[in-house]
C-alpha cells in the first residue's frame, strides 16, 4: 500500500498537468469555479515545493529525518499537549521502514526544481 501511495506521489511530481486534470475529473464540482484549474495548479506547485528537498533526493520519496520527528513532537508537547499527556516515543510514531524505494531520476528532480524555483522566496 505504501509503495502505491509513493508511486502516486512520484506520478504527481513528474506529471503535474495530468495530476491537475485527474483532480478536476475526480471533482467535477470544482469546474463551477472558473479559477479551479489555476488554483489546483498552484496547489500542486506548492506541494511539489515542499517535497523538493535533499532528503527525498538522497533517500527516496517518503523518507524523513528522525531528528525532525523529535522536533515536531517537542513542539506539540510544548504548545499543544495538555496536562498529563505522555510524551510518545518517536519510534512508535514514525518510521522510514516503508520509505525510500520510490525514487526520481536526477533529470526528473531537475524538472521539479525548474517548476518550483520561482516560489523559493515565498516558501523558504
N, C-alpha and C positions, 0 to 999 in steps of 0.2 A: 504494500500500500504506500509506504513512504517513497519507494522508488518511483511509483506512478505519479505521486504528487510532485516530486522533484523533477521528473521528466516534463510535467506540465509547466513548472516554473521555467525550465530551460526553453521550452517552446515559446513561452511568453517573452522571454528575454531576446530570443532570436527572431521572432515574428510579431513585432508589436502591432502592425497594421491588421494582420489577421486576428490577433488577440482582441483588438477593439471590435472587429466585425463579429467575432463569436460572442463577445459580451452583449453587443446590441441585438444580435439574433436571439440570444437566450432571454433577454429582457426587452421585448418589443415595445413595452410601455415607455421605455426611455425615448423612443422616437418622437413622443409627444413634445419633448423639449428640443427646440431647433439647435441647441448648443450641445446636445448629448454626445455627439461624436467627438467634438473638441474637448469636452470635459473628460471623457473616457480616455482620450489620447494623453491628456496631461496627467491623469491619474496613473496611467501605465508608465509614463516617463518618471514621475515621482517615485513610484515603486522601484523601477529599474535603477534609479539613482541610489536608493537605499540598499540594493543588492550588489551594486558595483563596488565591491570592497576587496581589499587584498586577500582577506581570509577566504572568500569564495573562490578567488582565482587560484590560490595556493592549495586549498583543501577540498574544493568542490562545493557545489550548491548545497545549502542547508547546514553547513558546518559553522559552529560558533565557538568563540573563545570562552573557556570555563571561567576565566577571571572576570569577564564581562557578566557572566551569570551571577557571580558573587556580588558584584557591584549593584546589579539590579535588585537582588534580594536585600542588600543593605539599604537601598533607597526605600523599598517597600516597608521594611521593618521600621525604619526611622520615621517615615512620614505617613504611612497608611495603616500599619498594623495597630490594632487596639491592644489594650492591656491584656496580658495573659496569653497572647498569641505566641506560640513557639516558633523559633527560627527554624525553617526547614533545612535539611541537609541538601546541599547543592546537587549531589549525586542522585537524590530522589526526585529531582525536578527536571534536570536537563541531562542529555546525553548526545554524543556525536556518533553513537554506535551505528545509526542508520544513515548518517550523512556522508557526503564526500564521494559517493560512487558516480554521481552525475556531474559531468564537467563540461564546460565550454572550451572551445579551442581558443588560442591566442587571438586569432582573426575574429572570432565571434565576440570575444571580450572587447576588442578594439572597436567593433561596430557599436556595441552597447555604450562604450565610453564616448564615442563620437556623438551619439544621440543625447546623452545626458550631461555632457561637459558644460553646456551653456547654463545649466542650473546649479553649478557648483557654488556660486556666490550666494544663492538663495538658501541652499540646504546644508551648507558647511559652516 
